[in-house]
Amino acid sequence: MVTTIRALFSSLFITGFVLFSLTSCDHPYGAALTKAGRAELLEMHRSGEVNLDQAAILKPDGKKVDMDDVQRLKEGVLAGDYYLDAEGVIRKVIVRPANYQDRITAILIANIGYDPREGIEILKLDCDSLKNAMSDYYRAKPPQYGIQESDTLSFWDFERIKIVSLVENCGFPSAETFGREGVRIFWLMVQHSWPEVIAGYYSDFERAVENGDLKESTFVLMTDRLLMHFDYPQVYGSQILNGELYTIENPDSVDIRRASVGLGPLEEYLKNFDLN
């Protein structure tokens, strides 16, 4: 899956690059363009509507991309910002250095075909009772729900069952429905689930932060964890792997990034793990 994700940095650009290279630099963009956000890009991929046939693919200075740029796209060094016209057609792509948000987007796109509900039986839950018992639900074991423990049912399998069952029965938790502590506990359940499950609910937690239901300082740990799971450097230094601090992107500025989301210095954080 990692190979698939890395390929996403380049595959979308090749057709458009070839077509644009054969046309004039005066490619029409349309009168007013808007930059596509992650949600729009994901929806375009879900519906199969990503088409660069009518797009100009340019560097930030307005010059056409060249074969060196294409190679850097393949390597994941470069990514692009997509600009849409009023009809939702991609008219322009500005190629620029890739950042961790591009990597997250690529992971989520590659995960679109994954359905966490597949192959499991949904538990019947009393949502009203559950709202005040999220800690108990977090610690619940299979026999409490009439499920026989076996060698084929791993801890992670049952965690996925609990996660999916809660969302299917009660909707994605919000501060209004479960309280902020309930949202945080649900985040904890997903944070320690399979990588595909994390990717499947990542956008929901992102919206929870925007709505004030979850602290950003909590959410960024999920960002780091997702990046780590797919072999990318982490951003905020929250993840420890095999007793060592996992690789950080631009480590010299990590404390600036941590402070921007309400986290303390990395050195202090690492003391919790007897690391320095």
VOBA-1610 file (N, C-alpha, C; in pm, whole numbers, padded with zeros to 5 digits, always signed):
BEGIN
Met+00083-00121+00000Met+00000+00000+00000Met+00086+00126+00000Val+00204+00118+00063Val+00293+00234+00065Val+00334+00271-00076Thr+00364+00168-00160Thr+00401+00195-00299Thr+00287+00264-00371Thr+00164+00218-00348Thr+00047+00280-00410Thr+00035+00426-00370Ile+00056+00454-00243Ile+00044+00590-00194Ile+00148+00681-00259Arg+00272+00633-00266Arg+00377+00715-00325Arg+00348+00741-00473Ala+00289+00642-00539Ala+00256+00659-00680Ala+00154+00769-00702Leu+00070+00796-00603Leu-00033+00899-00618Leu+00027+01038-00635Phe+00150+01056-00587Phe+00214+01186-00601Phe+00244+01217-00748Ser+00252+01110-00830Ser+00291+01132-00968Ser+00186+01094-01071Ser+00109+00988-01047Ser+00025+00932-01152Ser-00076+01031-01207Leu-00127+01121-01123Leu-00230+01215-01168Leu-00175+01319-01264Phe-00043+01336-01261Phe+00014+01446-01338Phe+00061+01404-01477Ile+00085+01276-01499Ile+00153+01235-01621Ile+00072+01269-01745Thr-00057+01231-01749Thr-00140+01260-01866Thr-00148+01409-01890Gly-00176+01482-01785Gly-00187+01626-01799Gly-00057+01688-01843Phe+00055+01635-01793Phe+00185+01689-01832Phe+00209+01671-01980Val+00182+01550-02029Val+00204+01522-02171Val+00115+01609-02257Leu-00014+01617-02223Leu-00107+01698-02301Leu-00067+01844-02301Phe-00032+01895-02184Phe+00000+02036-02175Phe+00128+02068-02248Ser+00223+01974-02249Ser+00350+01997-02317Ser+00330+02013-02466Leu+00219+01962-02519Leu+00193+01969-02663Leu+00109+02090-02701Thr+00074+02172-02601Thr-00012+02286-02629Thr+00060+02416-02602Ser-00010+02525-02626Ser+00045+02658-02605Ser+00051+02692-02458Cys+00138+02787-02423Cys+00146+02836-02286Cys+00024+02919-02251Asp-00058+02953-02351Asp-00177+03035-02327Asp-00299+02948-02300His-00278+02839-02229His-00388+02747-02195His-00492+02822-02111Pro-00622+02816-02150Pro-00725+02890-02077Pro-00750+02832-01939Tyr-00752+02918-01837Tyr-00777+02872-01701Tyr-00921+02895-01660Gly-00992+02986-01722Gly-01124+03026-01673Gly-01110+03154-01593Ala-01218+03223-01575Ala-01214+03356-01512Ala-01183+03350-01364Ala-01247+03260-01292Ala-01230+03256-01147Ala-01210+03111-01103Leu-01098+03085-01037Leu-01066+02951-00992Leu-01057+02946-00841Thr-01095+02833-00785Thr-01083+02815-00641Thr-00997+02692-00614Lys-00918+02700-00509Lys-00829+02591-00473Lys-00909+02478-00408Ala-00890+02357-00456Ala-00961+02241-00401Ala-00900+02201-00268Gly-00984+02181-00168Gly-00938+02132-00040Gly-00931+01979-00039Arg-00886+01925+00072Arg-00873+01780+00082Arg-01008+01710+00064Ala-01113+01764+00124Ala-01244+01700+00114Ala-01289+01694-00032Glu-01266+01801-00107Glu-01304+01802-00248Glu-01223+01700-00328Leu-01093+01693-00300Leu-01008+01597-00372Leu-01052+01453-00343Leu-01083+01426-00217Leu-01127+01291-00182Leu-01258+01256-00253Glu-01350+01351-00258Glu-01478+01326-00324Glu-01459+01305-00474Met-01368+01380-00534Met-01340+01363-00676Met-01285+01224-00704His-01199+01175-00615His-01144+01041-00633His-01250+00935-00610Arg-01336+00955-00513Arg-01444+00857-00488Arg-01534+00842-00611Ser-01562+00953-00674Ser-01654+00953-00788Ser-01583+00932-00922Gly-01450+00920-00918Gly-01374+00899-01040Gly-01373+01018-01133Glu-01382+01138-01077Glu-01392+01259-01158Glu-01263+01339-01163Val-01150+01276-01133Val-01021+01346-01143Val-00976+01341-01288Asn-00976+01455-01353Asn-00942+01464-01495Asn-00857+01588-01517Leu-00737+01567-01570Leu-00646+01680-01594Leu-00637+01718-01741Asp-00727+01664-01823Asp-00721+01691-01967Asp-00732+01840-01999Gln-00802+01915-01914Gln-00823+02058-01941Gln-00743+02146-01845Ala-00641+02088-01783Ala-00566+02163-01682Ala-00429+02205-01733Ala-00390+02325-01694Ala-00253+02371-01714Ala-00174+02331-01590Ile-00059+02267-01611Ile+00022+02220-01499Ile+00150+02302-01497Leu+00164+02383-01393Leu+00267+02486-01390Leu+00348+02484-01262Lys+00466+02545-01270Lys+00545+02572-01151Lys+00489+02698-01085Pro+00529+02726-00961Pro+00479+02847-00893Pro+00508+02976-00969Asp+00616+02978-01050Asp+00648+03099-01125Asp+00573+03109-01257Gly+00483+03014-01283Gly+00402+03017-01404Gly+00462+02942-01522Lys+00583+02891-01507Lys+00646+02816-01615Lys+00594+02673-01618Lys+00604+02611-01737Lys+00559+02473-01750Lys+00650+02379-01672Val+00593+02269-01623Val+00675+02167-01560Val+00758+02097-01666Asp+00872+02041-01625Asp+00958+01967-01717Asp+00974+01824-01667Met+01055+01746-01736Met+01071+01606-01701Met+01136+01587-01564Asp+01222+01681-01525Asp+01280+01675-01390Asp+01171+01688-01284Asp+01075+01776-01312Asp+00963+01792-01218Asp+00880+01664-01211Val+00858+01601-01325Val+00782+01476-01327Val+00851+01369-01244Gln+00984+01362-01256Gln+01058+01264-01177Gln+01045+01293-01027Arg+01050+01419-00992Arg+01038+01456-00850Arg+00895+01432-00800Leu+00799+01441-00890Leu+00662+01404-00854Leu+00654+01254-00823Lys+00720+01174-00906Lys+00722+01030-00885Lys+00785+00995-00751Glu+00886+01071-00714Glu+00958+01044-00589Glu+00887+01100-00467Gly+00779+01175-00488Gly+00706+01233-00376Gly+00770+01359-00322Val+00869+01412-00392Val+00933+01537-00348Val+00844+01656-00380Leu+00771+01646-00491Leu+00677+01751-00532Leu+00534+01700-00522Ala+00443+01792-00505Ala+00299+01763-00508Ala+00233+01881-00579Gly+00101+01889-00575Gly+00034+01997-00647Gly-00088+02051-00577Asp-00118+02178-00605Asp-00243+02240-00562Asp-00335+02243-00684Tyr-00459+02199-00665Tyr-00555+02189-00774Tyr-00652+02307-00769Tyr-00675+02370-00883Tyr-00765+02485-00891Tyr-00881+02452-00985Leu-01003+02475-00935Leu-01124+02437-01007Leu-01200+02558-01057Asp-01270+02541-01170Asp-01359+02647-01217Asp-01496+02632-01150Ala-01590+02715-01190Ala-01722+02715-01126Ala-01797+02583-01145Glu-01759+02507-01247Glu-01823+02378-01274Glu-01753+02262-01206Gly-01648+02292-01129Gly-01574+02186-01060Gly-01472+02115-01146Val-01438+02173-01261Val-01339+02115-01351Val-01200+02166-01312Ile-01103+02075-01306Ile-00965+02116-01275Ile-00909+02191-01394Arg-00873+02317-01372Arg-00820+02401-01480Arg-00672+02431-01464Lys-00624+02419-01342Lys-00483+02453-01319Lys-00430+02370-01202Val-00305+02326-01215Val-00234+02259-01106Val-00101+02329-01088Ile-00076+02377-00968Ile+00052+02439-00936Ile+00137+02337-00862Val+00247+02299-00923Val+00338+02200-00866Val+00433+02269-00770Arg+00450+02213-00652Arg+00533+02274-00547Arg+00589+02164-00458Pro+00682+02201-00368Pro+00738+02099-00277Pro+00627+02032-00195Ala+00635+01902-00182Ala+00536+01827-00105Ala+00556+01850+00044Asn+00447+01846+00119Asn+00453+01857+00264Asn+00374+01742+00328Tyr+00371+01739+00459Tyr+00307+01625+00526Tyr+00156+01620+00497Gln+00094+01735+00472Gln-00049+01733+00440Gln-00075+01661+00308Asp+00017+01676+00213Asp+00004+01604+00086Asp+00015+01454+00110Arg+00103+01415+00201Arg+00120+01273+00230Arg-00004+01216+00297Ile-00062+01294+00388Ile-00187+01250+00450Ile-00296+01235+00344Thr-00306+01332+00255Thr-00406+01325+00148Thr-00386+01201+00063Ala-00261+01171+00027Ala-00232+01053-00054Ala-00271+00925+00019Ile-00246+00920+00149Ile-00285+00803+00229Ile-00437+00786+00228Leu-00509+00896+00247Leu-00656+00889+00251Leu-00713+00850+00115Ile-00653+00899+00008Ile-00700+00862-00126Ile-00679+00712-00149Ala-00561+00663-00112Ala-00532+00521-00130Ala-00623+00433-00045Asn-00679+00490+00061Asn-00762+00415+00155Asn-00911+00420+00120Ile-00947+00492+00013Ile-01088+00512-00020Ile-01164+00380-00036Gly-01102+00280-00093Gly-01170+00153-00117Gly-01188+00067+00007Tyr-01130+00109+00119Tyr-01140+00028+00242Tyr-01269+00059+00315Asp-01342-00047+00352Asp-01465-00033+00429Asp-01447-00103+00563Pro-01437-00028+00673Pro-01414-00091+00804Pro-01527-00182+00847Arg-01644-00172+00784Arg-01758-00255+00820Arg-01752-00395+00759Glu-01667-00409+00659Glu-01663-00535+00584Glu-01619-00652+00673Gly-01695-00760+00668Gly-01657-00882+00736Gly-01682-00886+00885Ile-01757-00790+00938Ile-01784-00791+01082Ile-01934-00784+01108Glu-01973-00830+01226Glu-02112-00821+01269Glu-02126-00701+01362Ile-02217-00612+01329Ile-02235-00490+01407Ile-02302-00522+01540Leu-02243-00472+01648Leu-02303-00490+01780Leu-02427-00402+01794Lys-02523-00448+01872Lys-02639-00365+01905Lys-02608-00286+02031Leu-02612-00154+02020Leu-02573-00068+02131Leu-02688+00023+02172Asp-02695+00052+02300Asp-02788+00151+02353Asp-02712+00283+02363Cys-02733+00370+02267Cys-02654+00493+02259Cys-02674+00583+02380Asp-02795+00591+02431Asp-02821+00676+02547Asp-02739+00631+02668Ser-02732+00500+02689Ser-02653+00447+02801Ser-02504+00463+02775Leu-02465+00445+02650Leu-02324+00448+02614Leu-02262+00586+02633Lys-02342+00689+02618Lys-02291+00826+02630Lys-02224+00851+02764Asn-02271+00783+02867Asn-02215+00802+03001Asn-02126+00686+03043Ala-02092+00600+02947Ala-02013+00482+02982Ala-01904+00454+02879Met-01849+00559+02819Met-01748+00540+02716Met-01621+00474+02770Ser-01584+00505+02893Ser-01465+00442+02951Ser-01484+00292+02962Asp-01604+00250+03002Asp-01633+00106+03011Asp-01633+00042+02873Tyr-01687+00112+02775Tyr-01690+00060+02638Tyr-01549+00045+02584Tyr-01465+00140+02616Tyr-01325+00136+02572Tyr-01256+00010+02623Arg-01288-00031+02747Arg-01223-00147+02809Arg-01299-00278+02786Ala-01412-00272+02720Ala-01498-00391+02705Ala-01428-00504+02631Lys-01459-00628+02671Lys-01403-00748+02610Lys-01514-00822+02534Pro-01476-00910+02440Pro-01576-00979+02357Pro-01689-01048+02432Pro-01662-01121+02542Pro-01773-01192+02609Pro-01885-01101+02658Gln-01852-00973+02685Gln-01955-00881+02731Gln-02061-00855+02625Tyr-02028-00888+02499Tyr-02123-00868+02389Tyr-02159-01000+02323Gly-02142-01108+02399Gly-02182-01239+02349Gly-02094-01292+02238Ile-01970-01243+02230Ile-01877-01288+02128Ile-01775-01382+02191Gln-01760-01499+02134Gln-01666-01597+02187Gln-01524-01558+02150Glu-01437-01547+02249Glu-01296-01519+02222Glu-01232-01642+02157Ser-01149-01619+02057Ser-01084-01729+01988Ser-00952-01682+01929Asp-00876-01778+01877Asp-00748-01744+01816Asp-00766-01662+01689Thr-00884-01673+01626Thr-00907-01600+01501Thr-00960-01459+01524Leu-01002-01430+01647Leu-01051-01296+01679Leu-00945-01224+01762Ser-00869-01139+01697Ser-00762-01069+01767Ser-00818-00951+01845Phe-00736-00898+01933Phe-00772-00777+02007Phe-00810-00666+01910Trp-00732-00652+01802Trp-00755-00544+01706Trp-00883-00565+01629Asp-00918-00691+01602Asp-01044-00720+01534Asp-01163-00672+01618Phe-01157-00701+01748Phe-01269-00662+01834Phe-01274-00510+01850Glu-01158-00446+01854Glu-01157-00301+01861Glu-01223-00240+01739Arg-01198-00297+01622Arg-01263-00248+01500Arg-01414-00269+01509Ile-01455-00383+01562Ile-01598-00409+01579Ile-01661-00302+01668Lys-01595-00269+01778Lys-01649-00168+01870Lys-01655-00030+01804Ile-01550+00005+01732Ile-01545+00136+01666Ile-01657+00149+01564Val-01665+00051+01475Val-01765+00055+01368Val-01906+00049+01425Ser-01927-00034+01526Ser-02060-00048+01585Ser-02108+00082+01647Leu-02017+00154+01713Leu-02056+00281+01773Leu-02101+00380+01667Val-02023+00391+01559Val-02058+00487+01453Val-02187+00446+01383Glu-02203+00316+01357Glu-02323+00268+01287Glu-02449+00286+01371Asn-02438+00267+01502Asn-02554+00280+01590Asn-02583+00424+01630Cys-02478+00499+01657Cys-02495+00630+01722Cys-02447+00748+01640Gly-02385+00723+01525Gly-02324+00830+01449Gly-02186+00862+01504Phe-02109+00940+01428Phe-01975+00975+01475Phe-01989+01065+01598Pro-01920+01033+01708Pro-01937+01109+01833Pro-01903+01257+01817Ser-01981+01340+01882Ser-01954+01483+01889Ser-01963+01525+02034Ala-01920+01647+02063Ala-01931+01697+02201Ala-02076+01705+02244Glu-02165+01732+02149Glu-02307+01743+02182Glu-02367+01608+02218Thr-02325+01503+02148Thr-02385+01371+02170Thr-02314+01287+02276Phe-02182+01302+02286Phe-02105+01218+02378Phe-02020+01298+02477Gly-02018+01429+02462Gly-01931+01510+02546Gly-01789+01506+02492Arg-01709+01606+02525Arg-01572+01612+02474Arg-01488+01494+02524Glu-01513+01451+02646Glu-01438+01335+02697Glu-01476+01209+02621Gly-01602+01196+02583Gly-01644+01082+02503Gly-01579+01082+02366Val-01568+01200+02306Val-01499+01213+02177Val-01353+01174+02192Arg-01291+01220+02301Arg-01150+01189+02323Arg-01129+01038+02341Ile-01218+00972+02413Ile-01206+00827+02433Ile-01224+00754+02300Phe-01319+00799+02218Phe-01337+00736+02087Phe-01214+00758+02001Trp-01157+00878+02008Trp-01031+00905+01937Trp-00924+00805+01981Leu-00915+00779+02110Leu-00815+00687+02163Leu-00835+00546+02107Met-00960+00505+02094Met-00989+00373+02037Met-00940+00364+01893Val-00969+00467+01815Val-00928+00466+01674Val-00777+00481+01662Gln-00718+00566+01745Gln-00573+00590+01742Gln-00494+00461+01756His-00547+00366+01831His-00476+00242+01855His-00537+00125+01778Ser-00599+00156+01666Ser-00656+00054+01579Ser-00566+00034+01457Trp-00616-00045+01361Trp-00541-00070+01238Trp-00518+00061+01162Pro-00407+00072+01086Pro-00380+00193+01008Pro-00495+00231+00915Glu-00557+00130+00851Glu-00666+00159+00759Glu-00787+00216+00831Val-00809+00172+00954Val-00920+00226+01033Val-00891+00371+01070Ile-00767+00399+01108Ile-00729+00538+01139Ile-00754+00626+01017Ala-00707+00580+00900Ala-00726+00658+00778Ala-00874+00676+00747Gly-00954+00574+00775Gly-01096+00581+00745Gly-01171+00687+00824Tyr-01125+00716+00945Tyr-01194+00813+01030Tyr-01116+00943+01050Tyr-01002+00953+00984Tyr-00915+01070+01003Tyr-00988+01201+00972Ser-01057+01206+00861Ser-01127+01330+00822Ser-01236+01366+00921Asp-01300+01266+00980Asp-01404+01293+01081Asp-01343+01358+01204Phe-01227+01311+01246Phe-01161+01372+01361Phe-01109+01512+01327Glu-01068+01530+01203Glu-01025+01663+01159Glu-01141+01762+01172Arg-01260+01719+01133Arg-01379+01805+01148Arg-01413+01825+01295Ala-01388+01723+01377Ala-01413+01737+01521Ala-01327+01848+01581Val-01205+01860+01533Val-01117+01969+01578Val-01173+02103+01533Glu-01215+02110+01408Glu-01271+02235+01354Glu-01396+02276+01430Asn-01473+02179+01477Asn-01597+02207+01551Asn-01575+02230+01699Gly-01452+02216+01744Gly-01422+02236+01885Gly-01454+02116+01972Asp-01475+01999+01910Asp-01509+01878+01985Asp-01386+01803+02034Leu-01272+01829+01973Leu-01147+01760+02007Leu-01033+01859+02001Lys-00943+01852+02097Lys-00829+01943+02099Lys-00733+01911+01984Glu-00679+02016+01924Glu-00582+01995+01817Glu-00458+01925+01869Ser-00421+01954+01994Ser-00303+01890+02053Ser-00321+01739+02066Thr-00444+01694+02071Thr-00473+01550+02072Thr-00473+01495+01930Phe-00538+01566+01839Phe-00552+01518+01702Phe-00418+01499+01632Val-00321+01588+01656Val-00195+01579+01583Val-00120+01450+01614Leu-00150+01386+01727Leu-00088+01257+01754Leu-00136+01153+01653Met-00259+01168+01606Met-00311+01080+01502Met-00242+01107+01369Thr-00214+01233+01342Thr-00140+01269+01221Thr-00005+01201+01221Asp+00068+01214+01331Asp+00199+01150+01342Asp+00189+00999+01327Arg+00091+00941+01390Arg+00077+00795+01388Arg+00046+00745+01248Leu-00041+00815+01177Leu-00076+00774+01041Leu+00045+00784+00949Leu+00119+00893+00961Leu+00241+00909+00880Leu+00340+00797+00910Met+00358+00766+01037Met+00452+00661+01076Met+00409+00526+01019His+00280+00495+01026His+00230+00367+00977His+00262+00347+00829Phe+00271+00457+00754Phe+00295+00446+00610Phe+00435+00493+00572Asp+00527+00482+00670Asp+00671+00502+00647Asp+00710+00644+00610Tyr+00631+00741+00650Tyr+00668+00881+00633Tyr+00719+00937+00766Pro+00803+01041+00762Pro+00846+01104+00888Pro+00728+01167+00960Gln+00732+01163+01092Gln+00628+01231+01169Gln+00658+01381+01175Val+00561+01457+01224Val+00572+01604+01221Val+00590+01663+01360Tyr+00524+01606+01459Tyr+00521+01666+01593Tyr+00602+01588+01698Gly+00663+01479+01658Gly+00749+01406+01750Gly+00678+01328+01858Ser+00556+01285+01832Ser+00477+01216+01936Ser+00494+01065+01937Gln+00550+01009+01831Gln+00551+00864+01816Gln+00686+00801+01851Ile+00678+00698+01935Ile+00795+00621+01975Ile+00783+00482+01914Leu+00887+00436+01848Leu+00883+00305+01783Leu+01001+00222+01831Asn+00971+00105+01883Asn+01074+00014+01934Asn+01168+00082+02033Gly+01109+00162+02121Gly+01187+00226+02226Gly+01267+00347+02183Glu+01247+00392+02059Glu+01322+00507+02009Glu+01226+00607+01944Leu+01265+00733+01949Leu+01185+00838+01884Leu+01184+00814+01735Tyr+01064+00805+01678Tyr+01051+00783+01534Tyr+01097+00908+01459Thr+01146+00887+01336Thr+01200+00994+01254Thr+01106+01114+01243Ile+01162+01234+01260Ile+01085+01359+01253Ile+01125+01438+01130Glu+01029+01491+01060Glu+01056+01580+00948Glu+01099+01717+01002Asn+01208+01770+00950Asn+01261+01900+00995Asn+01267+01908+01147Pro+01349+01824+01209Pro+01352+01818+01356Pro+01393+01948+01424Asp+01469+02032+01355Asp+01515+02157+01417Asp+01399+02251+01452Ser+01287+02237+01382Ser+01174+02326+01407Ser+01056+02254+01473Val+01080+02135+01526Val+00970+02056+01582Val+00904+02126+01701Asp+00982+02194+01784Asp+00922+02260+01901Asp+00834+02378+01861Ile+00865+02440+01748Ile+00780+02548+01698Ile+00645+02490+01656Arg+00649+02377+01586Arg+00525+02312+01543Arg+00446+02263+01664Arg+00516+02207+01761Arg+00447+02158+01880Arg+00378+02272+01954Ala+00449+02383+01969Ala+00391+02498+02040Ala+00269+02552+01967Ser+00269+02544+01833Ser+00159+02599+01755Ser+00028+02523+01777Val+00037+02399+01827Val-00085+02320+01851Val-00108+02295+02000Gly-00030+02362+02083Gly-00051+02350+02227Gly+00025+02240+02297Leu+00129+02188+02232Leu+00213+02086+02294Leu+00339+02149+02352Gly+00390+02090+02458Gly+00513+02138+02521Gly+00636+02095+02443Pro+00754+02137+02487Pro+00879+02102+02419Pro+00899+01951+02408Leu+00961+01909+02299Leu+00984+01767+02276Leu+01070+01706+02386Glu+01168+01779+02432Glu+01257+01727+02536Glu+01179+01687+02660Glu+01083+01769+02699Glu+01001+01737+02816Glu+00912+01616+02790Tyr+00857+01608+02670Tyr+00771+01495+02634Tyr+00847+01363+02640Leu+00972+01364+02593Leu+01050+01241+02586Leu+01088+01188+02723Lys+01084+01273+02823Lys+01114+01227+02959Lys+01012+01124+03006Asn+00893+01128+02949Asn+00790+01029+02983Asn+00830+00888+02940Phe+00924+00881+02846Phe+00967+00753+02792Phe+01113+00723+02826Asp+01168+00802+02918Asp+01310+00789+02956Asp+01401+00803+02835Leu+01362+00894+02745Leu+01442+00923+02626Leu+01490+01067+02633Asn+01604+01092+02573Asn+01652+01231+02566Asn+01727+01252+02435
//
